[in-house]
């Protein structure tokens, strides 16, 4: 497997495409981010698997999502905060989540991530974006 390109896309959200909570969150961000500054890749896609592996996330048992922000690969509450900062107010103001004490905030994130399928369910197949949103999803690794 080749590595992730040195110039990985900025504002890219790696998410669990079969998780109802994750897919629902993506759907909300698609509606809120009308300018299209955030792009997406499901962990089940070839590019998603490549990114996950490159950043220490098991693509078959993901315990966190990943958000690429200004050259940094962020996880957990840091990723949530960076993603929210890309949205317009008032949603951007919710980015204060990453100013909470990291230990308890990430512990709450870990609990939710570990129980997301039980709490919110799981799809049999990865979510399929609408034709209007398709351009915001990156499924294959960019050509080098």
C-alpha positions as CSV (number, residue, x, y, z in Angstrom):
1,X,0.0,0.0,0.0
2,X,1.3,3.4,-0.8
3,X,1.5,6.2,1.8
4,X,-0.8,9.1,2.1
5,X,0.2,12.0,-0.3
6,X,2.3,14.5,1.5
7,X,-0.2,17.2,0.5
8,X,-3.3,15.5,1.9
9,X,-6.4,17.6,1.4
10,X,-7.3,20.2,4.0
11,X,-10.7,20.1,5.5
12,X,-11.2,16.4,4.9
13,X,-13.4,14.4,7.3
14,X,-12.7,10.6,7.5
15,X,-15.8,9.0,8.9
16,X,-17.4,5.6,9.5
17,X,-19.8,5.3,6.5
18,X,-21.8,2.5,8.0
19,X,-22.3,4.1,11.4
20,X,-25.7,5.8,11.7
21,X,-24.4,8.5,14.1
22,X,-21.4,9.3,11.8
23,X,-23.5,9.3,8.6
24,X,-26.1,11.5,10.3
25,X,-23.4,13.9,11.4
26,X,-22.1,14.1,7.9
27,X,-25.6,14.8,6.6
28,X,-25.9,17.7,9.1
29,X,-22.6,19.2,8.1
30,X,-23.5,18.9,4.4
31,X,-26.6,21.0,5.1
32,X,-24.8,23.5,7.3
33,X,-21.7,23.9,5.1
34,X,-23.3,25.5,2.1
35,X,-19.9,26.8,0.8
36,X,-18.5,23.2,0.6
37,X,-15.3,23.8,2.6
38,X,-15.5,20.4,4.3
39,X,-15.1,17.3,2.2
40,X,-15.6,13.7,3.2
41,X,-14.2,10.2,2.8
42,X,-15.8,7.1,4.3
43,X,-13.3,4.9,6.1
44,X,-14.6,2.0,4.0
45,X,-13.4,3.6,0.7
46,X,-9.9,2.9,-0.7
47,X,-8.7,6.4,0.3
48,X,-10.4,6.2,3.7
49,X,-8.7,2.9,4.4
50,X,-5.4,4.4,3.3
51,X,-5.8,7.5,5.5
52,X,-6.9,5.5,8.5
53,X,-4.0,3.1,8.3
54,X,-1.5,6.0,7.9
55,X,-2.8,7.6,11.0
56,X,-3.1,4.6,13.3
57,X,-6.8,4.0,13.0
58,X,-8.0,0.4,12.3
59,X,-10.2,0.8,9.3
60,X,-12.1,-2.4,10.2
61,X,-12.7,-1.3,13.9
62,X,-12.5,2.5,13.9
63,X,-12.4,4.1,17.3
64,X,-12.3,7.7,16.1
65,X,-12.9,9.8,13.1
66,X,-10.1,11.9,11.6
67,X,-10.2,15.4,10.4
68,X,-7.4,16.9,8.3
69,X,-6.9,20.5,9.2
70,X,-4.0,22.6,8.0
71,X,-1.7,19.7,7.6
72,X,-2.6,18.2,10.9
73,X,-4.5,14.9,11.3
74,X,-6.8,15.4,14.3
75,X,-8.9,12.9,16.3
76,X,-11.6,13.0,18.9
77,X,-12.5,16.4,20.5
78,X,-9.6,18.2,18.7
79,X,-11.1,17.0,15.4
80,X,-14.6,18.1,16.4
81,X,-13.4,21.5,17.3
82,X,-11.4,22.0,14.1
83,X,-14.3,20.8,12.0
84,X,-16.8,23.1,13.7
85,X,-14.4,26.1,13.2
86,X,-14.9,25.6,9.4
87,X,-18.7,26.3,9.8
88,X,-20.4,29.7,9.9
89,X,-21.7,31.1,13.2
90,X,-23.6,30.1,15.2
91,X,-22.3,26.5,14.6
92,X,-18.7,27.7,14.7
93,X,-19.2,28.7,18.3
94,X,-19.6,25.1,19.3
95,X,-15.9,24.6,18.6
96,X,-15.3,25.4,22.3
97,X,-15.7,21.7,22.8
98,X,-12.0,21.4,22.2
99,X,-11.3,23.8,25.0
100,X,-12.8,21.5,27.5
101,X,-10.3,19.5,29.6
102,X,-9.0,17.0,27.1
103,X,-9.0,14.0,29.4
104,X,-12.7,14.0,30.3
105,X,-13.8,15.3,26.9
106,X,-11.9,12.6,25.1
107,X,-13.1,10.0,27.6
108,X,-16.7,11.0,26.8
109,X,-15.9,10.8,23.1
110,X,-14.3,7.3,23.5
111,X,-17.4,6.1,25.3
112,X,-19.7,7.4,22.6
113,X,-17.5,5.9,19.9
114,X,-17.3,2.5,21.6
115,X,-21.1,2.4,21.9
116,X,-22.2,4.2,18.7
117,X,-23.5,1.1,16.9
118,X,-25.5,-0.1,20.0
119,X,-26.9,3.4,20.6
120,X,-27.6,4.5,17.0
121,X,-27.3,1.5,14.8
122,X,-25.3,0.4,11.9
123,X,-26.1,0.2,8.1
124,X,-25.2,-2.9,6.1
125,X,-23.5,-0.7,3.5
126,X,-21.7,2.6,3.4
127,X,-23.9,5.7,2.9
128,X,-24.3,7.0,-0.6
129,X,-24.1,10.7,-1.1
130,X,-26.8,12.4,-3.2
131,X,-25.7,13.4,-6.8
132,X,-25.6,17.1,-5.6
133,X,-23.2,16.2,-2.8
134,X,-21.1,13.6,-4.7
135,X,-18.3,16.0,-5.6
136,X,-17.6,16.6,-1.9
137,X,-16.7,12.9,-1.3
138,X,-13.3,11.6,-2.1
139,X,-13.3,7.8,-2.5
140,X,-10.0,7.0,-4.2
141,X,-6.5,8.2,-3.4
142,X,-5.4,11.2,-5.4
143,X,-2.9,10.5,-8.1
144,X,0.6,11.2,-7.2
